[in-house]
Amino acid sequence: MTPLILIWGLSGDPPTMALLCELTLRNVAHVFLDQQNLHYAELRLGADHRAGCLEVLGQSFELEAIRSVFARPQLPAQALDRQLYAWTEMTGALVVNRPSAAASNDSKPWQVEQIREHGFRVPPTLMTTTPDAAREFIACHREVVYKAAGRSRSCVTRVRSLDQAMLDAISHCPTQFQAYVPGVDWRVHVIGDEVHACRIRCEDDDYRLAGEQGRPLSLEAARLPSEIADRCRVLSQSLNLPFAGIDLRHDDDDAWHCFEVNPSPAFTFFEQATGQPLTAALAQFLIDPLVNRAH
């Protein structure tokens, strides 16, 4: 039985396609379950929901042959998606990342407490649907940023003025407000025991938008202080995320603030800007269980 890597995601998604290309170049056995073509796939589970087979485009793969999984599903769950969510929770294969662990990003207050427990500072934070509570928070902290409270990507924006219409609208949309922290942004990718750090210099509130809109943006590979790198590694492990993107800010008082731990980071954006071998590191991490269990 040839050991396999399962890639579960969406064709055209840059991180997914980069990883598929890397595995192909290395001639590593893998199967791609494309969410755009689930009608060509079927999952048949055994009584214990571990054994069984996955059929993709007429080919059948034993679930027991799958030694590692890269899970980056993006479309609303279909029946097969729901089966895969259940299977990835029960399989003995390495899963990057299990849905239950990735769900930590859906509960920002819970994740913030985990971040704080690992020694990072967290800005004063309010999640609310109450406009008056938001007004009080803004009046107290003066400089405040806000973004959507859920997992879906949203831009971080400074509250420039008390926009009454915007504040009234949060009654229909849970919104996260945080006191603004000046400093330098860092993105840290944890891949197993490896830590890859990137320093970001940008005057915009959300550096991702600066890059998209052609405004000044500088990203460079950099080394974190060993204590902070260890803290990122332990934080990721405590959240059961073998692969994570951690957003930090280093302020002028040498304090390290953590905003979020992303369980499905778009790592190719940082790899292209810095030359860091993130795809290769992730591929090797997925390959290691194949090597270790094949002997």
C-alpha positions in Angstrom: 0.0 0.0 0.0 1.7 3.2 -1.2 1.6 6.0 1.5 -0.3 9.0 0.3 -0.8 12.7 1.0 -4.3 14.0 0.7 -4.7 17.7 -0.4 -8.3 18.9 0.2 -9.0 22.4 -1.1 -9.9 24.5 -4.0 -8.2 24.6 -7.4 -6.8 28.0 -8.1 -6.1 28.8 -4.5 -2.4 29.9 -4.4 -1.3 28.0 -1.3 -3.0 24.8 -2.4 -1.6 25.0 -5.9 1.9 25.8 -4.6 1.8 22.7 -2.4 0.5 20.5 -5.2 3.3 21.7 -7.5 5.9 21.0 -4.8 4.7 17.5 -4.2 4.6 16.8 -7.9 8.2 18.1 -8.4 9.3 15.8 -5.6 7.5 12.9 -7.1 5.6 12.3 -3.9 2.4 10.2 -4.1 -0.6 12.4 -3.4 -4.3 12.9 -4.3 -6.0 16.2 -4.8 -9.7 16.5 -3.7 -10.8 19.6 -5.5 -13.9 21.2 -4.0 -15.0 22.4 -7.4 -15.2 18.7 -8.6 -16.7 16.9 -5.6 -19.4 15.4 -7.9 -16.5 13.2 -9.2 -15.6 12.0 -5.7 -17.1 9.7 -3.1 -16.0 8.8 0.4 -17.0 5.3 1.8 -16.3 4.9 5.5 -16.1 1.6 7.4 -17.9 0.9 10.7 -15.3 2.7 12.8 -15.2 5.7 10.4 -11.4 5.2 9.9 -11.1 2.5 7.3 -12.7 2.8 3.9 -11.8 4.3 0.6 -11.9 7.6 -1.3 -12.8 7.6 -4.9 -11.6 10.5 -7.1 -12.1 10.7 -10.8 -12.5 6.9 -11.1 -9.5 6.1 -8.9 -9.9 4.4 -5.5 -7.6 5.2 -2.6 -7.6 3.3 0.7 -8.0 5.7 3.6 -5.5 3.7 5.6 -2.9 4.6 2.9 -3.3 8.3 3.7 -0.5 9.3 6.1 -1.0 13.0 6.1 -3.6 15.6 5.0 -3.5 19.2 4.1 -7.0 20.6 4.7 -7.8 24.0 3.3 -11.5 23.8 2.3 -13.1 27.1 1.4 -16.5 26.5 -0.1 -19.7 25.9 2.0 -19.8 22.4 3.2 -21.4 19.8 0.9 -22.2 16.3 1.9 -18.7 15.0 1.1 -17.2 17.9 2.9 -19.1 17.0 6.1 -17.9 13.4 5.8 -14.3 14.6 5.4 -14.7 16.9 8.4 -15.7 13.9 10.5 -13.0 11.6 9.1 -10.2 14.1 9.7 -11.2 14.3 13.3 -10.9 10.5 13.7 -8.0 9.5 11.4 -4.6 8.6 12.8 -3.0 10.5 9.9 -1.3 13.8 10.4 -3.9 16.5 9.6 -2.9 20.1 8.9 -5.1 21.3 10.4 -8.0 19.4 12.0 -11.3 21.3 11.8 -11.8 21.2 15.6 -8.4 22.9 16.1 -9.0 25.4 13.3 -12.3 26.4 15.0 -10.3 28.2 17.6 -10.2 31.1 15.2 -14.0 31.3 15.3 -14.1 32.2 18.9 -11.9 35.3 19.2 -12.4 35.8 23.0 -11.3 32.2 23.7 -8.3 32.5 21.4 -7.3 35.9 23.0 -7.2 34.2 26.4 -4.9 31.4 25.0 -2.7 34.1 23.5 -2.5 36.0 26.8 -1.7 32.8 28.8 1.4 32.3 26.6 2.9 35.6 27.6 1.9 37.9 24.7 0.3 41.2 25.3 -3.2 41.6 23.9 -4.7 45.1 23.2 -7.9 46.0 25.1 -10.6 44.3 23.0 -14.3 44.6 22.7 -16.6 42.4 20.6 -20.1 43.7 20.4 -23.3 44.3 18.5 -24.2 47.3 20.8 -23.4 50.7 19.3 -23.4 52.4 22.6 -20.8 50.0 24.0 -18.6 50.7 20.9 -18.9 54.4 21.4 -17.8 54.1 25.1 -14.8 51.9 24.1 -13.7 54.4 21.4 -14.1 57.3 23.8 -12.0 55.5 26.4 -9.1 54.4 24.1 -9.3 57.2 21.5 -7.2 55.4 18.8 -9.1 52.2 17.9 -9.2 49.7 15.0 -12.0 47.5 14.1 -12.7 44.4 11.9 -15.3 41.7 11.5 -15.5 39.2 14.4 -15.7 36.0 12.4 -13.1 33.9 10.6 -13.7 35.4 7.1 -11.1 37.8 6.0 -11.9 41.5 6.7 -9.7 44.6 6.6 -8.4 46.2 9.7 -9.5 49.8 9.8 -8.8 52.7 12.1 -11.8 54.5 13.5 -11.1 58.0 12.1 -14.3 59.6 13.4 -17.5 58.6 15.1 -19.3 57.5 12.0 -22.8 57.1 13.3 -24.1 55.0 10.4 -21.2 52.6 10.8 -21.7 52.2 14.5 -25.4 51.7 14.2 -24.8 49.0 11.6 -22.8 46.8 14.1 -26.1 45.8 15.7 -26.5 43.5 12.6 -22.9 42.4 12.5 -20.7 41.3 15.5 -17.6 43.6 15.3 -14.3 43.5 17.1 -12.8 46.7 18.3 -9.2 47.0 19.7 -7.1 49.8 21.1 -4.6 50.8 18.4 -1.0 49.7 19.2 1.8 51.5 17.3 4.8 49.4 16.3 6.2 47.1 13.6 4.1 44.1 12.3 5.5 40.6 12.2 4.0 37.5 10.6 5.2 34.3 12.0 4.6 30.9 10.3 5.0 27.9 12.6 5.4 24.6 10.7 5.9 21.8 13.1 8.9 22.8 15.1 10.1 25.3 12.6 9.5 29.1 13.0 9.7 31.4 10.0 9.4 35.1 10.8 8.7 38.0 8.5 9.1 41.7 9.5 6.6 44.1 7.8 6.9 47.8 7.4 3.8 49.7 6.3 2.0 52.9 7.2 -1.4 51.5 6.4 -3.7 50.0 9.1 -3.9 46.8 7.1 -0.7 46.0 5.2 -2.5 43.5 3.0 -4.5 46.3 1.4 -1.5 48.4 0.9 0.1 45.7 -1.2 -3.1 45.2 -3.2 -3.5 49.0 -3.9 0.2 49.7 -4.7 1.1 51.7 -1.6 4.5 51.4 0.1 5.0 48.0 1.7 8.2 46.2 2.8 8.4 42.6 3.9 11.7 40.9 4.8 12.7 37.6 6.4 13.9 38.3 9.9 14.9 36.4 13.1 12.8 36.6 16.2 14.3 36.7 19.6 14.6 33.1 20.7 12.2 33.6 23.6 9.5 35.0 21.2 10.1 32.2 18.7 9.7 29.6 21.4 6.5 31.3 22.6 5.0 31.2 19.1 5.9 27.5 18.8 4.3 26.6 22.1 1.2 28.7 21.4 0.7 26.9 18.1 1.2 23.5 19.8 -1.2 24.4 22.6 -3.9 25.2 20.0 -3.2 21.8 18.2 -2.2 23.7 15.1 0.9 22.1 13.5 0.7 24.9 10.9 -0.2 28.4 11.9 0.2 32.1 10.9 0.7 34.3 13.9 0.2 38.1 13.7 2.5 40.0 16.1 3.4 43.7 16.7 6.6 44.8 18.3 6.1 48.2 20.0 8.7 50.9 20.9 8.8 49.6 24.5 10.1 46.2 23.3 6.8 44.5 24.1 5.3 41.9 21.8 1.6 42.0 21.1 -0.3 39.2 19.5 -3.5 39.8 17.5 -4.5 36.4 16.1 -3.4 32.9 15.3 -4.6 32.0 11.8 -5.1 28.2 11.2 -5.1 28.5 7.4 -2.6 31.2 6.5 -2.2 32.4 2.9 1.6 31.7 3.2 2.4 32.2 -0.5 2.0 35.9 -0.2 4.8 36.1 2.3 6.9 33.5 0.5 6.9 35.5 -2.7 7.8 38.7 -0.9 10.6 37.3 1.2 11.9 34.2 -0.5 11.3 32.1 2.6 10.9 28.4 1.7 7.5 28.0 3.3 6.0 25.7 0.6 9.0 23.4 0.8 8.9 23.3 4.6 5.2 22.5 4.6 5.7 19.8 2.0 8.5 18.2 4.0 6.4 18.3 7.2 3.6 16.4 5.3 6.1 14.0 3.8 7.8 13.0 7.1 4.9 10.8 8.3 5.1 8.9 5.0 8.8 8.2 5.5 8.6 7.4 9.2 5.6 5.0 8.8 6.8 3.3 5.6 9.7 1.6 7.4 
